[in-house]
Amino acid sequence: MLAYHDQEWGVPQRDERVLFEFLLLEGAQAGLSWATVLRKRDAYRRAFDGFDAERIACYTAADVERLLADPGLIRNRAKIAAALGNARAWLALRREVGSPAAYLWSFVGDTPHRHAYARPAEIPAQTPESAAMSRDLRRRGFRFCGPTICYAFMQAVGMVNDHTTDCFRHAEL
């Protein structure tokens, strides 16, 4: 967790594969701790073909069973089905808007929101921007992307800087 915090969390990401990975992982995390997902991230990368949306969108019922049998994953049928559906929705989004990265970043005006929270208790679970992202993603067929999941995604990929003001990463980012 420390390495993730110090090196990844909150670093602005615009790489489509990385954004897609975090969107799927945040959905898998629903109801669980992020530490659980981080421990399983390498297994997810392996099982989901490096988060290649084109490959995931073609998964079959046999692939769903393979994923459900993988002890390295969160074996929840609804979350796995959502990951496959989200891959198809991602490809449709790309066809429609050209750049899923630009689309996602548009919810923060293409610039990271830099917050100045002194304590973790001040950090919201969701914002109007994450609610708007959630609504639009759902309209486009994405699942496991509620406002809280979208806000966690926005934090993870650096759309918002929610490192507390006493954290060395706050000033760096």
N, C-alpha and C positions, 0 to 999 in steps of 0.2 A: 504494500500500500504506500509506503514511504517513497519508493522509487517512482511509482505511478504519479503520486502527488507532485514530486519534485521535478519530474521530467516530462510528463504528458498532460496532466489535468489542467485544463484552461489554456493550453497552447493553441492559438488559432490554426485550424485545419481547413484547407480548401480542397484537398485531394478527395476525389469522389469515392474511391475505394475505402478510404479511412472514414469518411462521413457515413457511408453505407454500413460499414462494420459497426460503428458506434450506434447507429440507429437500431440495428438488429440486436446488439448486446444490451442496449438500454431497455428494449422490449423484453428480452429474456430476463432481465433483472427484476421486472415488476413483481413486487411483493417479497423480494429477497434482498440481501445485502449486496452492495457493489463488490465487496471482497469475495463473495461467492463467485460472481461472474468473472472477476479478474483471475481467480485461480483456474478457471475453466477456459480462459480466452484462447490459449494455444490449442486446446481440443476443438474449440469452435472454429478456429482458423483452418485446422486440418479437415474437420468434418464438413465444413461449408466451403470447401475449395477456395480458401483464401479470401472469402467474401466476394467472390466473382458473381455479380448479380445475373449475368447471362447464363452461367452454369446452374445457379440455384433455381432460376426461373423454370428450368427444364426438369427439375427433380420430379420423380414419379412416386407412386405409392410405395414402391420398394425402397426408395430413398428415405421416405418418412419413417418406415419401419427400421431401417438402418440407423437413422438418427435417434429414434426412440430407444434403441438397444444400446446406444453408446453411453457408457457410464461416465464419460468425461463431460457430458452435456447435461443441461437441465432438461430432464425427460418429461416435458409437459407437451402433450399433443397440440393443444391450442397455440402455444408459443411457437412450436415448430411449424405448424400450418401457417401461422402469421408470418414467420420468416420467409417461407416460400412465396406467400401472397405478396409480401412486401418487396420481394425481389422483382416480381412481375410489375408491381405498381411503380417501382423505381425505374424500370425500363420504359414504362409508359410515360412517366414524368420526363425522362430524358428525351423521348421522342417529341413530347409536347413543348418543353421549355428550352431544350438544348443542353443546359447545364444544371443538373440538380444542385451543385454547389452554389451557384449564383442564386437559384431559387431559395435554398435554405438560408443563405446569408441575407437575403432580402428582408427577412423578418427582424433583423437588427440594423437595417439600413446599410448593410455591407460593411459595417464597422463594429468591432467589439464594444459592448457596453461595459464600461469600467465602473464598478460599484465600489463603495467605500464602507464596507461593513466592518465593524470592530470585533464582533463576536459571531460565531456560527449561528447562534440563535436568531440573529437578525436576518439571515439569508432566507428569502421566501422559497416556498416549495414550487411555486409557479408564478408566472407574470402574465400580463395581457399579451405580450409577444409570444410566449409559449402556448397560451390558449389559442391564439390566432394560428400558429403553426399547426397545432393539434387539429383544429377544425379543418384546415385546408388539407392536411395529410389524410385525414379520415375521409373527406369528400373525394379524394383521389384513390381511395381503396386501401390505404394503409391501416394496419391494426396494431394494437399494443403501442399506441402513440398518444396517450392522453396528455393533458397539459403538464402534469408533474414529470412524466417521462420525457416530454419534449424539453422541459427546463433542465433536467439532468443532462440531456444530450447537449443543450446549448452551453452548459457549464463545461462539460467534458471536452468539447471541440473548440472552446475559446470564443464562442459568440458572446459570452459574458465573462467578466473577470470577477469571480466570487471568492477569490483568496481574500482572507481577512487582512486588514490594513497592517497588522503586525507580522504577517507572513512575508518572507523574503521574495516569494513569487509574485506578490501583489505588485510591487514596484517594477519587477522585471518584465511583467506582461502588460 
